[in-house]
Amino acid sequence: MDSVTTYLHPDVVAKLGSMELRARLVVEGFITGLHRSPFHGFSAEFSEHRQYRPGDALKHIDWKIYGRSDRFYVKQYEDETNLRCMIALDMSASMGYASPGHITKFQYASYLSASLSYLVLKQRDAAGLALYTTDVKAYIPPRSKSSYAREIIRSLEAAHPQSTTGTAFALHRLAERLTRRGLVIIISDLFDEPASLLQALRHFRHDKHDVLVMHVLDPREVDFNFTSAAVFKDMESGEELTTQPLHIQRSYRAVFEEFCTTIKRGCHAQNVDYVRITTETPFDVALRQYLNKRHHVHT
């Protein structure tokens, strides 16, 4: 693992001094990884070029890029209309959870949000941010100026987990504020009633938005691999439960997988992209999901 792609790993990124530095190094590591992999969706100059699409004027093809990659790219101009991307980040109290050896779900989600906004703006698309708990607490409308990343990052640095979960209601409120079609990326642990969540996603789809759901979880929330007697505390209600984890591990996993499967199937039924990631997952996994989604939005 080299010094650049190292910054795709959450435990390394958490040690960096500022959110802006985290975002920049994650994206640089991601782009470096793209050049070394078979994923050729974007060239070395991907912020200034995009892949050729039928109907594009041949005069805009960059033949130098073609000579190096054997793929057609067209030059992209400042005034070309691109994607409008709204990142919706859950900052309810449950996002503050971290099992030993991991960063919190909110830390992971905020680093991912910063990196996504940096990547979106680097591609000359428009990025915006909504922070929510039971309602939208902060709203930064999508803009495409590269300096806009600092405003988004300042909001992320000031945010912290608080309040109870209300993802479904908050997403309905966000949908009401989005007047122009675009891509909505939801980053959350999705701890809400699945039926209500799916109804909120339907609101976005009804308004013709494309939607990508990034389901962020702690590894122990997925596998429940706790080895000794423990006290489990609800981070939002304060309710406590003392139990032997091994006694309920199997039933917990079954219920949890049913919860995730219900959401995943509901998303797919509405043509909403869904990806489940844990806080130990390298950031390039989520960023690739975004690039895949962006590609499909434009084709």
C-alpha positions in Angstrom: 0.0 0.0 0.0 1.6 3.3 -1.1 1.6 6.7 0.7 -1.3 8.0 -1.5 -3.8 5.1 -1.4 -3.2 4.7 2.3 -5.5 7.7 2.7 -8.5 5.6 1.6 -8.5 3.8 5.0 -10.7 5.3 7.7 -8.3 4.7 10.6 -5.6 6.7 8.7 -7.9 9.5 7.6 -9.1 10.0 11.2 -5.6 11.0 12.3 -5.4 13.8 9.8 -5.6 17.4 11.2 -8.5 18.9 9.2 -11.6 17.9 7.3 -10.3 19.7 4.2 -7.1 17.7 4.3 -9.0 14.5 4.8 -11.2 15.1 1.8 -8.3 16.1 -0.5 -6.1 13.1 0.4 -9.0 10.6 0.1 -9.9 11.9 -3.4 -6.3 12.0 -4.5 -5.8 8.4 -3.3 -9.0 7.4 -5.0 -8.0 8.9 -8.3 -4.6 7.3 -8.1 -6.3 3.9 -7.5 -8.5 4.5 -10.6 -5.4 4.9 -12.8 -4.0 1.6 -11.6 -7.2 -0.4 -11.9 -9.3 -1.7 -14.8 -11.9 0.9 -13.9 -11.4 3.4 -16.7 -14.5 5.5 -16.3 -12.4 8.6 -16.0 -9.0 9.6 -17.4 -6.1 11.3 -15.6 -7.7 14.6 -16.7 -11.2 13.5 -15.5 -12.1 16.9 -14.1 -11.7 18.4 -17.5 -13.0 15.5 -19.7 -15.9 13.1 -19.8 -16.5 10.0 -21.9 -17.8 10.5 -25.4 -21.5 10.0 -25.8 -23.4 9.5 -29.1 -24.3 12.9 -30.4 -21.3 14.8 -29.1 -19.5 16.9 -31.7 -16.4 15.1 -33.0 -14.4 18.4 -32.9 -14.5 18.2 -29.1 -12.8 14.8 -28.9 -9.4 14.9 -27.3 -7.2 12.8 -29.6 -4.2 12.9 -27.2 -6.3 11.1 -24.6 -7.5 8.6 -27.2 -3.9 7.9 -28.2 -3.0 7.0 -24.6 -6.1 5.2 -23.5 -7.7 3.9 -26.7 -11.0 5.5 -25.4 -12.9 8.5 -26.6 -13.1 11.5 -24.3 -14.5 15.0 -25.0 -13.4 18.2 -23.5 -15.8 19.5 -20.9 -16.3 23.2 -20.6 -17.1 25.4 -17.6 -20.6 26.3 -18.8 -21.6 22.8 -19.6 -24.6 21.7 -17.6 -23.7 18.9 -15.3 -25.0 17.0 -12.3 -26.5 18.7 -9.2 -25.7 16.6 -6.2 -27.2 16.9 -2.8 -25.6 15.0 0.1 -28.0 14.3 3.0 -26.1 13.4 6.2 -27.7 11.8 9.2 -26.4 13.4 12.5 -28.8 11.7 14.9 -27.4 10.4 18.1 -27.2 6.8 16.9 -24.6 7.9 14.4 -22.2 8.6 17.3 -21.7 4.9 18.0 -18.3 3.2 17.6 -17.2 -0.3 18.7 -13.7 -0.6 20.1 -11.0 -0.1 17.4 -13.3 1.8 15.0 -14.2 5.4 14.3 -17.9 6.5 14.9 -20.4 6.1 12.1 -20.7 9.9 12.1 -17.0 10.4 11.7 -17.0 7.9 8.8 -20.1 9.5 7.2 -18.7 13.1 7.6 -15.3 12.2 6.1 -17.2 10.5 3.2 -19.5 13.5 2.7 -16.5 15.8 2.6 -14.7 13.6 0.1 -17.8 13.3 -2.1 -18.3 17.0 -2.2 -14.7 17.5 -3.1 -14.9 14.9 -5.8 -18.2 16.3 -7.2 -16.8 19.9 -7.4 -13.6 18.6 -8.9 -15.7 17.3 -11.7 -17.3 20.7 -12.1 -20.6 19.4 -11.0 -22.7 21.1 -8.3 -22.5 19.9 -4.7 -24.8 20.7 -1.7 -25.2 19.5 1.8 -28.1 18.8 4.2 -27.6 17.9 7.8 -30.5 16.3 9.5 -31.8 14.6 12.7 -35.6 14.7 13.1 -35.7 17.6 10.6 -33.2 19.4 8.3 -30.9 21.3 10.6 -28.5 22.8 8.0 -29.0 23.3 4.3 -26.4 24.4 1.7 -27.9 24.5 -1.8 -25.9 22.9 -4.7 -23.3 25.1 -6.3 -20.5 24.3 -8.7 -17.7 26.8 -7.7 -14.6 24.8 -6.6 -14.2 27.1 -3.6 -17.7 26.0 -2.4 -16.1 22.9 -0.9 -14.7 25.0 2.0 -18.3 26.1 3.0 -19.5 22.5 3.0 -16.5 21.3 4.9 -16.9 24.1 7.6 -20.5 22.8 8.2 -19.3 19.2 8.5 -16.5 20.2 11.0 -19.1 22.0 13.1 -21.6 19.1 13.1 -21.9 16.4 15.8 -24.4 13.6 16.5 -27.4 14.8 18.5 -31.2 14.3 19.0 -33.3 11.3 18.0 -33.7 9.6 14.7 -36.2 10.9 12.2 -34.7 10.1 8.8 -38.0 9.5 7.0 -39.6 12.9 8.1 -36.4 14.8 7.5 -36.0 13.4 4.0 -39.6 14.4 3.2 -38.7 17.9 4.3 -35.5 17.9 2.2 -37.5 16.7 -0.9 -39.8 19.7 -0.5 -36.8 22.0 -0.7 -35.2 20.6 -3.8 -36.7 22.4 -6.7 -34.4 21.2 -9.5 -33.8 17.6 -10.5 -30.5 16.0 -9.5 -28.8 13.2 -7.6 -29.5 12.8 -3.8 -27.0 10.8 -1.8 -28.3 9.8 1.6 -25.7 8.7 4.2 -27.2 7.2 7.3 -27.5 4.2 9.5 -31.2 4.2 8.5 -32.5 3.4 12.0 -36.1 4.2 11.3 -39.2 2.3 10.2 -38.4 0.7 6.8 -41.9 1.5 5.4 -41.5 5.2 6.3 -38.0 5.3 4.9 -39.1 3.8 1.6 -42.0 6.2 1.4 -39.6 9.1 1.8 -37.4 7.8 -1.0 -40.5 7.5 -3.2 -40.9 11.3 -2.6 -37.5 11.9 -4.3 -38.3 9.5 -7.1 -41.7 11.1 -7.7 -39.9 14.4 -8.2 -37.6 12.7 -10.8 -34.4 12.8 -8.6 -31.9 10.0 -8.9 -31.1 8.5 -5.4 -28.1 6.7 -3.9 -28.4 5.3 -0.4 -25.2 4.7 1.6 -26.1 2.6 4.6 -23.3 3.2 7.1 -23.0 0.7 10.0 -20.5 -0.3 12.6 -19.1 -3.8 12.1 -20.5 -5.0 15.4 -24.0 -3.8 14.4 -23.7 -6.3 11.5 -22.2 -9.3 13.2 -22.9 -8.7 16.9 -19.6 -10.3 17.8 -19.5 -9.3 21.4 -17.8 -12.0 23.5 -18.7 -11.2 27.2 -21.7 -10.0 29.2 -22.5 -6.4 28.3 -24.8 -3.6 28.9 -26.3 -2.2 25.7 -27.5 1.4 25.9 -29.8 3.1 23.4 -27.9 6.2 22.4 -31.1 8.1 21.8 -33.5 7.0 24.5 -31.0 6.1 27.2 -32.7 2.7 27.7 -30.3 0.0 28.9 -30.3 -3.8 28.5 -27.9 -6.3 30.2 -27.4 -9.6 28.4 -25.1 -12.3 27.3 -24.5 -11.4 23.6 -23.9 -15.0 22.6 -27.4 -16.0 23.7 -29.0 -13.6 21.3 -26.5 -13.3 18.5 -28.2 -15.6 16.1 -31.7 -14.1 16.5 -30.2 -10.6 16.4 -28.4 -11.3 13.1 -31.6 -12.7 11.6 -33.7 -9.7 12.5 -30.9 -7.3 11.4 -30.5 -8.9 8.0 -34.2 -8.9 7.5 -34.2 -5.1 8.3 -31.4 -4.5 5.8 -33.0 -6.8 3.1 -36.3 -5.0 3.4 -34.7 -1.7 2.8 -32.5 -3.0 0.0 -35.4 -4.6 -1.9 -37.5 -1.5 -1.4 -34.8 0.6 -2.9 -34.3 -1.6 -5.9 -38.1 -1.7 -6.5 -37.9 2.1 -6.9 -34.7 2.2 -8.9 -32.8 3.6 -6.0 -29.2 2.5 -5.7 -28.3 1.0 -2.3 -24.9 0.1 -0.8 -24.2 -1.2 2.7 -20.8 -0.2 4.1 -19.2 -0.4 7.5 -16.8 2.0 9.2 -13.8 -0.1 8.4 -14.5 -0.1 4.6 -12.0 1.9 2.5 -13.5 5.1 1.2 -12.9 4.2 -2.5 -15.7 1.6 -2.2 -18.3 4.3 -1.7 -16.7 6.8 -4.1 -16.9 4.1 -6.9 -20.6 3.7 -6.1 -21.0 7.5 -6.7 -19.0 7.4 -10.0 -21.1 4.4 -11.2 -24.3 6.3 -10.3 -23.1 9.5 -12.0 -22.3 7.6 -15.2 -25.8 6.0 -15.3 -27.4 9.4 -14.7 -25.7 10.7 -17.8 -26.4 7.8 -20.1 
